Amino acid sequence: MIIDGREIAKKIKERVKNCCANCTRKPSVVAIMLGEDPSAEAYLRMLERTCKSVDFDYTLKRYETSLTEAELLKIIQENNEDPLIDGIIVQMPLPGHISEERVIMAIDPKKDLDGFHPLNAGRLFKGEKATRPCTPLAVMTIFDELEIDLNGKDIVVIGRSNIVGKPLAVMLMHKNATVTLCHSHTVDLASHTKKADIIIVAVGIANFLTSEMVSEKSIVIDVGMNELDGKLVGDVDFEGIKDQVQMITPVPGGVGPVTNAVLLLNLLENFGGICQ
Ligand SMILES: Nc1nc(=O)c2c([nH]1)NC[C@@H]1CN(c3ccc(C(=O)N[C@@H](CCC(=O)O)C(=O)O)cc3)C=[N+]21
C-alpha cells in the first residue's frame, strides 16, 4: 500500500479549520527569510498556501543576505514582543556570518514553530509537553492516522540529525517502540533494517534504501528530499521496493505535505487554541 500524505494533510487541515471557527482573531505566523534560494522559496510558497487554506495569517518578512546577526536578533526580538504574532519561522540554512544556534535561542520558545529551541528540545527529551519539530511530528502523525500501533514494534531510524533522526527516536521511544538509531558508522545496516517492522530513512541520499534491505512486513517511511535529474526524490528506491513491502510513503506526496500541515498544529498550540 502506498501511503497518501496529501490525504492525511487534508484531514489535518480540515480539523484545524474547524478549531478556529469561533476564535476572536486568526492565529498568525511570521516567516523570516534572508536572501533568495529556489528550494527555500518553494517551501515558503507551500507554507503560505497551507496557512491560507485554513484562513490563518501568514506574513513573509524578507531581508538581504547582508543583514547582520545583531540586526536579525533585534528583528526576532520585535516579533517576540508583538502580541499579535503566535509563531516565528526563520528559514534555515542561514548565511555563514550568522550563528543558527544564537538565532534559534533568540526565538521565544512559546513562539517556536520548528521545535528547534533548546528548551523545547530538552522538554521533548524528558517526555514533557513541548513544541515538536515538524518533520518527526509528521511521521508520528502518519502512524496515528493509519492507526499503526507502535507499542513493542522494532523500528529502525536511519539518520541522527538534530532535526529528524534524533527527535524522532525519542518520540518513538515514548510510544514504547524498540528503537535502533542507525547512521553512517552502523555496521551491516541491512541486518538491522531487514528484521525491523518499520524503517524510517532520513539521510539525504537518493536511492539509499534498496530492495535487499527490506522485507515483506516492512513499513517504509521516506523522509528524504533530494534532487535527482531535476526531479524531487526521497532516500528510498521507491520503484524498486514499492511492491515488496507492506506500506511505503512516496516522495513527493508522502511526509512533505504532512510536515506542512502539522506546522498548523504547532501554531494552534502556541495560539492557545483548543483542538482535538
Ligand atoms: N526553519 C525551517 N523550518 C523548516 O521546516 C524548513 C526550513 N527552515 N528550511 C527548508 C526546509 C525544507 N522543508 C520542506 C517541507 C515540506 C516540503 C514538502 O511539502 N514537499 C512536497 C513536494 C513539493 C514539491 O513538489 O516541490 C512533498 O514532499 O510532497 C518541502 C520542504 C522545510 N524546511
The ligand as a MOL file (V3000), in Angstrom:
LIG
                    3D

  0  0  0     0  0            999 V3000
M  V30 BEGIN CTAB
M  V30 COUNTS 33 36 0 0 0
M  V30 BEGIN ATOM
M  V30 1 N 13.1680 26.8890 9.8060 0
M  V30 2 C 12.9390 25.9870 8.8600 0
M  V30 3 N 11.9730 25.0410 9.0510 0
M  V30 4 C 11.6850 24.1050 8.0790 0
M  V30 5 O 10.7870 23.2470 8.2860 0
M  V30 6 C 12.4130 24.1330 6.8430 0
M  V30 7 C 13.3840 25.1470 6.6940 0
M  V30 8 N 13.6350 26.0320 7.7130 0
M  V30 9 N 14.0870 25.2330 5.5270 0
M  V30 10 C 13.7370 24.4190 4.3700 0
M  V30 11 C 13.2210 23.0600 4.7780 0
M  V30 12 C 12.5020 22.2830 3.6800 0
M  V30 13 N 11.1900 21.9480 4.1920 0
M  V30 14 C 10.1780 21.2940 3.4480 0
M  V30 15 C 8.9890 20.8030 3.9990 0
M  V30 16 C 7.9960 20.2070 3.2200 0
M  V30 17 C 8.1500 20.0750 1.8460 0
M  V30 18 C 7.0600 19.4650 1.0080 0
M  V30 19 O 5.9010 19.5330 1.3250 0
M  V30 20 N 7.3610 18.8480 -0.1700 0
M  V30 21 C 6.3900 18.3070 -1.1300 0
M  V30 22 C 6.8790 18.4770 -2.5340 0
M  V30 23 C 6.8050 19.8410 -3.0680 0
M  V30 24 C 7.3580 19.9120 -4.4890 0
M  V30 25 O 6.8820 19.1680 -5.3560 0
M  V30 26 O 8.2680 20.7300 -4.6900 0
M  V30 27 C 6.1950 16.8070 -0.9720 0
M  V30 28 O 7.0590 16.1480 -0.3730 0
M  V30 29 O 5.2040 16.3030 -1.4960 0
M  V30 30 C 9.3210 20.5470 1.2880 0
M  V30 31 C 10.3210 21.1300 2.0840 0
M  V30 32 C 11.0670 22.5360 5.4340 0
M  V30 33 N 12.1750 23.2110 5.8070 0 CHG=1
M  V30 END ATOM
M  V30 BEGIN BOND
M  V30 1 1 1 2
M  V30 2 2 2 3
M  V30 3 1 2 8
M  V30 4 1 3 4
M  V30 5 2 4 5
M  V30 6 1 4 6
M  V30 7 2 6 7
M  V30 8 1 6 33
M  V30 9 1 7 8
M  V30 10 1 7 9
M  V30 11 1 9 10
M  V30 12 1 10 11
M  V30 13 1 11 12
M  V30 14 1 11 33
M  V30 15 1 12 13
M  V30 16 1 13 14
M  V30 17 1 13 32
M  V30 18 1 14 15
M  V30 19 2 14 31
M  V30 20 2 15 16
M  V30 21 1 16 17
M  V30 22 1 17 18
M  V30 23 2 17 30
M  V30 24 2 18 19
M  V30 25 1 18 20
M  V30 26 1 20 21
M  V30 27 1 21 22
M  V30 28 1 21 27
M  V30 29 1 22 23
M  V30 30 1 23 24
M  V30 31 2 24 25
M  V30 32 1 24 26
M  V30 33 2 27 28
M  V30 34 1 27 29
M  V30 35 1 30 31
M  V30 36 2 32 33
M  V30 END BOND
M  V30 END CTAB
M  END
